Amino acid sequence: MAEPGFIHIEDLHKQYVNGQGHVLHILRGVNLDVRRAETVSIMGASGVGKSTLLHLIGALDQPDRGSIVVDGTALGTMDQEAGARFRNETIGFVFQFHHLLMDFTALENVMMPMWIRAGRAKPLEAQAMALLEEVGVAERATHRPAALSGGEQQRLAIARALANGPQILLADEPTGNLDEETGQRVYELLLRLNRERGLTMLLVTHNPRLAAGMARQFVLEHGTLQPVVATAADA
């Protein structure tokens, strides 16, 4: 039997009750192994559970059945405090909608996760500036998000996701609100961060071209993950 991956997901189930009281079975036995520093894309129609799956991997929600083990630690064994610490220290989230703090500057947005982890008294400004430099928006450090372009906001969101040195980056449609050229630059930035930082990356996208750039591709349908098998025409 193969050794479990850095991220090991087994028989994952999740359901919700909608406003009419109907039970919606979103995930119906998802299985996935992801190696450390691997890149994986997940495609699928709207509403099939792609974001739900990322939320479960990121310990933002709990499955109804099944298990998620990250680097040997079962997420289901964590209490609320341990789950929060896991998210803050191990996971970086990048969403389609940036969820930036509009009343804070770009620099302060990046520093916020650091403050949560280490306290405001720590000298974190230089570290945050280095991250803004890494993603190419250091010159916008004193600007609030509303003054930034869409691409700059997403780069800022990526810098914030990197604030505490995560091992895993969960990217949910990170280019969905961007024009093609800007989206491509953001996508190339994510790939560079994977190479340079060794980040394990799971990318949810509707864009087949972006999905194909990941080491492995999957489609989520009927509640399970199906691998995309490359054909001779794809080569």
N, C-alpha and C positions, 0 to 999 in steps of 0.2 A: 504494500500500500504506500502511495506517495506521501511524503511528509507534508503536513498542513502548511498552507502559505502564511505569509506575514499577516494577511487578513484572511480569515477562514470563516465562511458563511455556510451554514448547513440547515436545510429544511426550513427556511425562513417564511413565516406566514404573518400577514397583517390584514385586518379588516376594520372597517368603520361602519357606523350607522349614520345614514344621511338624514336630512331634515324630515323626510317622510317616514322615518322609522325602518327603512330597508337596510339590510346588512349588505355592504359592498365588500367582496373579497378582493383585495388589491394584490397581495402577494400570496402565492399558492405553492410554496416549496422552493424558494430560491436557493441555489447552491453556487458558491463561487470561491475560488482560491486566487489570491493576488500576491505575487512575490514582492519583496521589498524593492522599492525604486521602479516598479513596473508602471506602465501607463495603460489604462483600460478605458474604453468608451462604452457608453450605454445609450442606445437609441430606443425609440418606441413612440407610439402615438400619444397624444396628450391624454393625461388622466390614467395611464396604465400603472403608475406607481414608481416612476423613475426617481422623483424627488423624495418620495416616501422611503425608498431604499437608501438614498444618501442620508436622510435624517436618522435612520436606524443605525447605519454604520458610524455616524457621528455622535451617537448617544443623545440625540435630541428627542428620541421617542423609543419606545420599547416594543418588541415584536410580541405577537400573541402566542407564537410557538416558534421553536427553532433557536439557533444560537449564532452569535457573532463573537469570534475570538480574534483579538488584535495583539500580535506579538506575544502570544501565550496567555493573555488576560481575557477572561470571558466578561463581556460587557454586562451580561445578565446578573453577575454577582455584585455589581457596583451599587452602593447606595447613592442617594442624590448628591451628596458632597463629593464622592469619588467620581461620579459621572461628570460633574462640573469641572473637576480638576483634569480629568481625561480630555475633555473637549478643549480646555484652555491650553494644555501642554502638548497634546498629540495631534490635534486636528486643526487644519486651516480651512475655512469655508469661503467660497467665492460664489455669489449668487448672481442671477440675471439682474435683479434689482439690488443695487449696491448696499442698501441699508446703512449708509453712512450717517454720521451724526452731523446734522446740518448746521448746528450752532457752534461747532468746533472747527478749527483749522485742519488742514491735511495732516500736519505734523501731530496734532493732538488726537486725531482719529487713529493714527498708527500707535500712538503711545497708550491709548486707552486699554487694550488688552494687557499691556505690560504693567500698567498701574493696578489692574485687577489682580494680576499674579504677584507682583513684587511690592506694591505700595507706591504711593505718589512721591515718597521721599527719595526714591532711588534716582540716580542720575541717568535717565534713559533717553534724553534728547538726542545725543550723538548716535545712539543705536537706531532710533527711529529715522533720523536723517539718512543714515546709511541705507536703510531699506527704501526710502523714497528715491535715493540715488540709483539703487539697483533696478528699480522699475521705471526709471526715467522721468520722474516728476519732482525732483528735488527743488527745482526753481519755483514750484507752486506750493511750497511748504506752509507759507503763511496765509494762503487763500482758503476760504471755506468751500465746501463741495459745490455749492450753487455757482461759483465762479469758474468751475472746471468744465471742460468738454466731457462728452460721454466716455470717450476713450481714456481721458485722464482720470475720471472718476473710477473706472474699472481698474486702472493701474493702481490707484490709491487703495481700492478694496483688496487688491492682491497683496500690496505691501502690508496692510493691516492683517491679512490672513497669515502672513509670515512672521508676525511680530514676536511670537514666542517660540520660534524655531520648530514648527510642527514636522512630524514625520509623514503625515498624510495630508494631501490637498484634495478636498471634495469640491468640484466645480460644477455648478448647476446652471447650464445654459449661459456661460460667462460672456459669450459674444452675441447673445440673442437680441439685445437692444442696440447693437452697433452696426454701422454700415460695413460693407464687405471689407474694405481696405483697413479700417480701424480694427475690425474684428480679427482680421488676419494677423495684425501686429500684436494684439493681445494674446492670440493663440500661440504665436511664436515665442512670446515672453514666457508663457506657461511651459512650453517645451524646453526652453533654455533653463528655467528653474529646476525642472526635472533632471536635466543633465548635470547642472552645476551643484545642486543641493542634494541630489539623490532622493527627491521627493517621490513617494508613492502617490500616483494621481488617478482619480476616478473622475471622468468627464461625462456629464450628461449633455447631449446635444441633439438637435434635429438636423444638423448639417452633416450629410454623409462624407463630404470631403474632409471635414475636421475629424470626424470619427475614425476615418481610415488612417489618420496620422498616428493613432495610438498603437501600442504594441499588440493589443488584442481588442477585438470589437464584439459587442453583444447586442442583441435586441431583446427588450423586455416585452413579452406578449403572453396573454392568458395567464399572467401571474408568475411566469418563470423566465429565467434568462436562457436565451439560445445563442450559442456562439455563431459569429459570422465567419463563414469559411471562404477564404479567398479563392477565386477561380483563375484560370489561365488568362482570361480577358482582363483581370484586375492587375496582373503582374506588369 
